[in-house]
Amino acid sequence: MKNKKRPLLLFLAAVSCLSVMALPAAAMEIPEVSESSIVSPQAEEVEWYYRLINGKYQKRKWSITYGYWLTDWIDCVV
């Protein structure tokens, strides 16, 4: 009875050793990097616009990213 179980145990031990060694090899694979997967900051872009009305300078902030005004006209201290 012992001789019949021994080859089965050796086989199971060999399979388990091979599967344990295969796990780190699979984890070490480096995925391909494409241009679309590169992380880049996505900050909002803004621009100040200036005008001269009745001898006073004014400024207003425009969102280039979203395409709308962020502020009303503000008097500038010169």
Backbone as CSV, one residue per row, in Angstrom:
resi,resn,N_x,N_y,N_z,CA_x,CA_y,CA_z,C_x,C_y,C_z
1,MET,0.814,-1.181,0.000,0.000,0.000,0.000,0.864,1.254,0.000
2,LYS,1.993,1.186,0.722,2.859,2.340,0.803,3.511,2.634,-0.550
3,ASN,3.841,1.600,-1.301,4.508,1.776,-2.590,3.579,2.417,-3.625
4,LYS,2.285,2.210,-3.539,1.338,2.793,-4.487,1.144,4.289,-4.235
5,LYS,1.222,4.726,-3.008,1.011,6.136,-2.666,2.265,6.974,-2.902
6,ARG,3.411,6.334,-2.842,4.659,7.074,-2.941,4.826,7.785,-4.289
7,PRO,4.592,7.169,-5.450,4.732,7.889,-6.720,3.735,9.041,-6.846
8,LEU,2.548,8.848,-6.301,1.549,9.907,-6.351,2.001,11.099,-5.523
9,LEU,2.546,10.849,-4.340,3.050,11.929,-3.493,4.220,12.650,-4.145
10,LEU,5.115,11.901,-4.779,6.236,12.531,-5.480,5.751,13.399,-6.638
11,PHE,4.767,12.906,-7.341,4.205,13.675,-8.457,3.570,14.971,-7.956
12,LEU,2.772,14.899,-6.911,2.132,16.082,-6.350,3.157,17.077,-5.809
13,ALA,4.207,16.579,-5.182,5.261,17.452,-4.667,5.979,18.160,-5.813
14,ALA,6.237,17.437,-6.898,6.922,18.038,-8.041,6.041,19.103,-8.703
15,VAL,4.752,18.831,-8.842,3.835,19.799,-9.450,3.723,21.052,-8.592
16,SER,3.644,20.865,-7.281,3.529,22.036,-6.406,4.810,22.869,-6.433
17,CYS,5.965,22.240,-6.509,7.230,22.996,-6.596,7.309,23.782,-7.904
18,LEU,6.899,23.153,-8.992,6.941,23.843,-10.282,5.963,25.013,-10.317
19,SER,4.792,24.855,-9.730,3.813,25.939,-9.750,4.263,27.097,-8.871
20,VAL,4.922,26.803,-7.760,5.422,27.862,-6.879,6.535,28.641,-7.575
21,MET,7.376,27.952,-8.350,8.462,28.634,-9.050,7.941,29.436,-10.241
22,ALA,6.809,29.062,-10.792,6.268,29.760,-11.951,5.608,31.079,-11.561
23,LEU,5.135,31.221,-10.341,4.456,32.446,-9.913,5.366,33.671,-9.962
24,PRO,6.584,33.627,-9.401,7.436,34.816,-9.499,7.822,35.148,-10.939
25,ALA,7.966,34.166,-11.775,8.314,34.424,-13.170,7.181,35.159,-13.873
26,ALA,5.944,34.814,-13.575,4.797,35.491,-14.181,4.677,36.918,-13.645
27,ALA,5.018,37.115,-12.391,4.924,38.449,-11.795,6.010,39.373,-12.311
28,MET,7.095,38.854,-12.831,8.207,39.678,-13.296,8.020,40.192,-14.715
29,GLU,6.982,39.759,-15.406,6.767,40.234,-16.765,6.428,41.711,-16.742
30,ILE,7.103,42.490,-17.571,6.893,43.927,-17.637,5.956,44.232,-18.799
31,PRO,4.841,44.906,-18.517,3.903,45.204,-19.600,4.473,46.256,-20.545
32,GLU,4.008,46.237,-21.787,4.449,47.226,-22.766,3.857,48.579,-22.422
33,VAL,4.645,49.624,-22.611,4.189,50.979,-22.334,3.928,51.674,-23.658
34,SER,2.721,52.175,-23.801,2.391,52.933,-25.005,2.240,54.401,-24.639
35,GLU,2.183,55.269,-25.639,2.080,56.703,-25.381,0.790,57.051,-24.659
36,SER,-0.268,56.312,-24.913,-1.546,56.619,-24.281,-1.578,56.235,-22.806
37,SER,-0.655,55.394,-22.356,-0.661,54.977,-20.964,0.291,55.797,-20.105
38,ILE,0.961,56.777,-20.673,1.871,57.619,-19.894,1.053,58.638,-19.116
39,VAL,1.350,58.771,-17.827,0.627,59.693,-16.968,1.234,61.080,-17.115
40,SER,0.382,62.061,-17.335,0.843,63.438,-17.408,-0.123,64.320,-16.630
41,PRO,0.384,65.370,-16.005,-0.497,66.237,-15.224,-1.498,66.955,-16.123
42,GLN,-2.683,67.135,-15.621,-3.752,67.753,-16.385,-4.234,69.014,-15.663
43,ALA,-3.382,69.992,-15.489,-3.756,71.225,-14.808,-4.559,72.115,-15.743
44,GLU,-5.446,72.890,-15.159,-6.242,73.822,-15.937,-5.344,74.968,-16.410
45,GLU,-5.485,75.367,-17.667,-4.722,76.474,-18.218,-5.595,77.716,-18.223
46,VAL,-5.047,78.816,-17.694,-5.784,80.074,-17.631,-4.939,81.192,-18.218
47,GLU,-5.617,82.274,-18.589,-4.922,83.438,-19.141,-5.649,84.696,-18.673
48,TRP,-4.873,85.698,-18.306,-5.447,86.977,-17.895,-5.581,87.877,-19.113
49,TYR,-6.724,88.570,-19.218,-6.952,89.579,-20.258,-7.078,90.931,-19.574
50,TYR,-6.513,91.958,-20.218,-6.499,93.300,-19.649,-7.178,94.264,-20.604
51,ARG,-7.774,95.335,-20.011,-8.361,96.395,-20.812,-8.248,97.711,-20.050
52,LEU,-8.380,98.797,-20.798,-8.333,100.142,-20.231,-9.695,100.784,-20.460
53,ILE,-10.421,101.033,-19.395,-11.750,101.640,-19.462,-11.753,102.889,-18.582
54,ASN,-12.055,104.038,-19.186,-12.135,105.323,-18.464,-10.873,105.597,-17.646
55,GLY,-9.729,105.288,-18.207,-8.457,105.551,-17.536,-8.093,104.540,-16.462
56,LYS,-8.893,103.486,-16.286,-8.598,102.459,-15.282,-8.324,101.138,-15.993
57,TYR,-7.267,100.466,-15.542,-6.970,99.136,-16.073,-7.815,98.107,-15.339
58,GLN,-8.305,97.148,-16.114,-9.071,96.046,-15.541,-8.528,94.732,-16.079
59,LYS,-8.751,93.670,-15.319,-8.303,92.345,-15.759,-9.425,91.340,-15.548
60,ARG,-9.351,90.266,-16.319,-10.348,89.196,-16.240,-9.661,87.882,-16.591
61,LYS,-9.988,86.825,-15.855,-9.341,85.527,-16.056,-10.204,84.638,-16.953
62,TRP,-9.546,84.063,-18.009,-10.197,83.183,-18.983,-9.651,81.773,-18.826
63,SER,-10.529,80.777,-18.793,-10.109,79.379,-18.730,-9.902,78.874,-20.156
64,ILE,-8.648,78.617,-20.516,-8.341,78.078,-21.841,-8.834,76.632,-21.925
65,THR,-8.751,75.928,-20.811,-9.142,74.523,-20.775,-10.633,74.336,-21.026
66,TYR,-11.464,75.121,-20.334,-12.904,74.918,-20.401,-13.623,75.915,-21.308
67,GLY,-12.960,77.029,-21.647,-13.535,77.978,-22.586,-14.587,78.904,-22.006
68,TYR,-14.408,79.354,-20.761,-15.327,80.343,-20.191,-14.581,81.237,-19.217
69,TRP,-15.213,82.387,-18.886,-14.611,83.343,-17.959,-14.694,82.809,-16.537
70,LEU,-13.602,82.959,-15.801,-13.570,82.520,-14.410,-13.881,83.659,-13.445
71,THR,-13.652,84.906,-13.875,-13.903,86.064,-13.015,-14.627,87.141,-13.804
72,ASP,-15.161,88.119,-13.081,-15.666,89.339,-13.695,-14.483,90.281,-13.880
73,TRP,-14.735,91.432,-14.514,-13.670,92.416,-14.666,-13.295,92.971,-13.287
74,ILE,-12.001,92.991,-12.994,-11.486,93.452,-11.709,-10.593,94.647,-11.965
75,ASP,-10.788,95.742,-11.170,-9.919,96.909,-11.299,-8.519,96.554,-10.834
76,CYS,-7.516,96.993,-11.605,-6.116,96.754,-11.256,-5.539,97.966,-10.550
77,VAL,-4.716,97.724,-9.569,-4.030,98.798,-8.865,-2.695,98.991,-9.555
78,VAL,-2.492,100.178,-10.115,-1.250,100.430,-10.857,-0.386,101.403,-10.102
